[in-house]
């Protein structure tokens, strides 16, 4: 009997522990964002990192220690040296609700603003608001990639309605051609940090992040937050399945 217990204990201790990721602590404070309709997601990639090291993709110093640009459109022509290295994996999507970063929010432009003045009006009325850091992590020993449009990736927020159903409160604006579309390579145990708006409102509920890579969808841990119920109402123009990271 003692031998059996000993073997069980040894087996439990020998099992491989699930990898964990330590969050960075961001302490940027912006304005509180309260809106009354579905919002366009804003999820520019801020960093690429591994363990406790961050690489700022917007700075010339402290560069990512490998070539992270990958253009799948060129695979047929064999123009990309990474074409044979990218593999499908199960990503981990993690939201750090204990930290805060600032990202811009752009209110809708009034219809009476003349075309030549739209850019000036937008810059003048931009707000820097609170957001949560979001980690898209490759916890495997494989090399993979995530889709990038400009410097953003395919993420929206969903929330539970009063009936407990998950519904989108944001929409994704997809590009209409291949320009500005590529992938960022994530080597084993690397991650990217993007962000999502931290909303305020009268309805407290569970929220989560929805991330799409190709035809596969991944969800984050759920977290508590506040929104307005009108954020469930679909946008007048951007309400196709692709705007909610679903197949057309």
C-alpha positions in Angstrom: 0.0 0.0 0.0 2.8 2.4 0.9 4.5 1.6 -2.4 1.3 2.5 -4.3 0.9 5.8 -2.5 4.6 6.6 -3.2 4.1 5.9 -6.9 1.0 8.1 -7.1 2.8 10.9 -5.4 5.8 10.6 -7.7 3.5 10.6 -10.7 1.8 13.7 -9.6 5.0 15.6 -9.0 6.5 14.4 -12.3 3.5 15.8 -14.4 4.5 18.8 -16.4 3.0 22.0 -15.0 1.1 24.2 -17.3 3.1 27.2 -18.4 2.3 30.5 -16.8 2.9 34.0 -17.9 3.8 36.9 -15.7 2.1 40.2 -16.5 3.9 43.5 -16.8 2.6 46.3 -14.7 1.3 49.2 -16.7 0.1 52.3 -14.8 -1.1 54.7 -17.5 -4.2 56.6 -16.5 -6.6 58.0 -19.2 -10.1 59.2 -19.2 -13.1 57.0 -18.4 -14.9 55.9 -21.6 -18.7 55.8 -21.5 -20.5 55.3 -24.8 -24.1 54.4 -25.9 -23.6 52.3 -29.0 -21.5 49.5 -30.4 -17.9 50.7 -30.9 -15.1 50.0 -33.4 -12.4 47.9 -31.7 -9.0 49.5 -31.3 -6.3 47.0 -30.8 -2.9 48.2 -32.1 0.0 46.0 -31.1 2.1 47.7 -28.5 4.9 45.2 -27.8 6.3 41.8 -28.6 7.8 40.1 -25.6 9.2 37.0 -24.0 9.2 36.3 -20.3 9.9 39.6 -18.6 11.5 41.3 -21.7 9.5 43.7 -23.8 10.4 44.8 -27.3 8.8 48.0 -28.6 7.9 47.6 -32.2 7.6 51.3 -32.6 11.1 52.2 -31.6 14.4 51.7 -33.4 16.2 50.6 -30.2 15.5 47.4 -28.3 14.4 45.6 -31.4 12.8 42.2 -31.5 15.7 39.7 -31.8 14.3 38.0 -34.9 12.5 38.9 -38.2 8.9 38.9 -37.1 7.4 40.1 -40.4 5.8 37.3 -42.4 3.7 37.8 -45.6 1.6 34.8 -46.3 0.4 36.3 -49.6 3.9 35.6 -51.0 4.0 31.9 -50.1 3.2 30.8 -53.7 6.2 32.7 -55.0 8.5 31.5 -52.2 9.5 35.0 -51.4 9.2 34.6 -47.6 11.9 32.6 -45.8 9.4 31.8 -43.0 6.8 30.2 -45.2 7.7 26.7 -44.1 8.1 27.4 -40.4 4.6 28.7 -39.4 2.4 26.2 -37.5 -1.1 26.2 -36.1 -1.3 26.3 -32.3 -3.7 26.9 -29.5 -3.1 30.5 -28.4 -3.7 31.8 -24.9 -5.5 35.1 -24.7 -5.0 36.8 -21.4 -6.5 40.1 -20.1 -4.7 41.9 -17.4 -7.4 43.8 -15.6 -5.0 44.9 -12.8 -3.1 47.2 -15.3 -4.1 50.1 -17.4 -2.7 51.6 -20.6 -3.9 54.7 -22.6 -5.2 54.4 -26.1 -7.0 56.9 -28.3 -10.8 57.1 -28.8 -12.2 59.0 -31.7 -15.8 60.3 -31.5 -18.0 60.2 -34.5 -17.5 63.1 -36.8 -20.6 65.4 -37.0 -22.2 65.4 -40.5 -21.9 69.2 -40.8 -18.0 69.1 -40.6 -16.7 69.8 -44.1 -14.5 67.1 -45.7 -11.3 69.1 -45.6 -11.7 69.7 -41.9 -12.4 66.2 -40.8 -8.8 65.3 -40.0 -8.4 68.5 -38.0 -11.7 67.9 -36.1 -10.7 64.3 -35.4 -7.3 65.2 -34.0 -8.8 68.0 -31.9 -11.5 65.8 -30.4 -9.4 62.6 -29.8 -9.5 61.4 -26.2 -6.9 59.2 -24.5 -8.9 56.7 -22.5 -8.3 53.7 -20.2 -7.6 50.3 -21.7 -6.7 46.8 -20.5 -3.5 45.1 -21.8 -4.2 41.9 -23.7 -1.6 39.2 -24.2 -1.8 36.9 -27.2 0.7 34.2 -26.2 2.3 31.3 -27.9 2.9 28.9 -25.0 4.1 26.0 -27.2 7.5 24.9 -28.6 6.3 25.8 -32.1 6.7 28.9 -34.3 3.4 30.5 -35.3 2.0 33.9 -36.4 -0.9 36.2 -35.9 -2.7 38.2 -38.6 -2.0 42.0 -38.6 -3.7 44.7 -40.5 -1.6 47.8 -40.4 -0.5 47.4 -36.8 -3.8 45.9 -35.4 -4.9 42.4 -35.0 -8.4 40.8 -35.2 -9.9 41.3 -31.8 -13.3 42.4 -30.5 -14.9 42.4 -27.1 -18.0 40.4 -26.2 -20.3 40.7 -23.1 -23.0 38.7 -21.5 -26.5 40.1 -21.9 -29.3 39.9 -19.3 -30.1 36.4 -20.4 -26.5 35.2 -20.1 -25.7 35.1 -23.8 -22.4 36.2 -25.2 -22.9 39.1 -27.7 -20.5 41.5 -29.4 -20.2 45.0 -28.2 -17.5 45.9 -30.7 -17.0 45.4 -34.4 -13.8 44.7 -36.5 -13.1 46.8 -39.6 -11.5 44.5 -42.1 -9.4 45.8 -45.0 -10.6 45.5 -48.6 -7.4 44.5 -50.2 -4.0 42.9 -49.4 -2.2 46.1 -48.8 -1.0 46.6 -45.2 -1.8 42.9 -44.3 0.8 40.6 -43.0 1.5 38.4 -40.0 3.7 38.9 -36.9 5.7 35.8 -36.1 5.7 34.5 -32.6 8.4 32.1 -31.7 8.0 29.7 -28.8 6.9 31.4 -25.6 6.7 34.8 -27.2 3.6 37.0 -27.0 2.3 40.3 -28.3 0.6 42.9 -26.1 -2.3 44.7 -27.6 -5.2 46.4 -25.7 -9.0 46.8 -25.5 -11.1 49.7 -24.2 -12.1 49.7 -20.6 -15.8 50.8 -20.7 -18.0 52.3 -18.0 -21.8 52.1 -17.9 -24.9 51.2 -15.9 -24.8 47.4 -16.7 -22.3 45.2 -14.8 -21.6 41.9 -16.5 -18.9 39.5 -17.7 -16.8 40.4 -20.7 -14.2 38.5 -22.8 -12.0 38.9 -25.8 -12.5 37.2 -29.1 -9.5 36.7 -31.3 -9.4 35.2 -34.8 -6.6 33.6 -36.7 -7.7 32.4 -40.1 -10.8 30.2 -39.5 -10.0 29.6 -35.9 -11.4 31.6 -33.0 -9.9 31.9 -29.5 -11.4 33.4 -26.4 -9.8 35.0 -23.4 -10.5 34.6 -19.7 -13.7 36.3 -18.7 -13.6 39.4 -16.5 -16.1 41.7 -14.8 -16.9 45.1 -16.3 -19.5 47.7 -16.9 -21.1 48.8 -20.2 -24.3 50.3 -21.4 -26.9 47.9 -22.8 -27.2 49.9 -26.0 -23.7 48.7 -26.9 -25.3 45.4 -27.9 -27.2 47.1 -30.7 -25.5 46.4 -34.1 -23.9 49.3 -36.0 -25.9 50.6 -38.9 -23.2 49.8 -41.4 -20.7 47.4 -39.9 -22.9 44.5 -39.0 -21.8 41.6 -41.3 -20.5 38.3 -39.8 -16.9 39.3 -40.6 -17.2 42.4 -38.5 -17.8 40.0 -35.5 -15.0 37.7 -36.6 -17.4 35.1 -38.0 -17.5 33.4 -41.4 -19.6 35.2 -44.1 
